[in-house]
Amino acid sequence: MKCPNCGAENPLGTEVCISCGGRIFWRDSEVSGSNSPESASSRQSPSRNCVSCGRAIAWDASLCQYCGHDYRHQQTRGQPVPRTTPSKGTSVGTIVAGIIIAFVIIAVILAVIFFAFPQFSGSTATLNISVNSTHILLSISYNVYVDGSLIDSNTLGPGQYMQYSYTYHWTSSDPTTVTMSATSTGGGFGGESDSKAVTVTDGGTYTINLYV
């Protein structure tokens, strides 16, 4: 018996297509509203009973050929749910992380250029600073500064001196004035201080002697 809806072949006497679920024909009792069941002897040899209408149907039928009960959903119930493959699309978090990494890389490159090639970011001069003790009896403690910034604290014995090589950096290409100073305590004669101001140019080397 061929289904008029999908053309699938159905067993003789089938009322609902076992392939598409469409009605093949309507019985008089169904058209008139009668609910009288058919005799079990008129059915084909059963292998199981429909859970909806109780009529015998083929064991592997997807749909009941009499009432249209759908077994496909029932058959898949309890089976493992297939795993979904993670989307290969780019997430917002990945984009943000990429932007942050790009900024970090740029910052590192700029820092390398700044320190390795100071000519791109300003000027530098080399200051050779000598701090000399003027005391002849006792040691002194001293601090040495460049433009007010402390670069070292140390101790000198009587008549000793300390040498420093300091790279001074400024952001302009024009000559600039830098002040170096040293202050001391101890030595038996109280504190001493000395300072020098020098005009420096890019790439220049300057020697400054301070006495405390």
URDA-V808853 format. One record per helix or strand of 2 or more residues. SS is the DSSP state (A for helix, B for strand). FROM is the first residue (numbers start at 1). TO is the last residue. If there is no record, write none. Layout:
# URDA-V808853
ss: <SS	SS>
from: <FROM	FROM>
to: <TO	TO>
This chain:
# URDA-V808853
ss: <A	A	B	B	A	A	A	B	B	B	B	B	B	B>
from: <28	40	48	56	72	92	118	123	140	149	161	176	192	205>
to: <31	42	49	57	76	116	120	132	146	156	170	186	200	211>
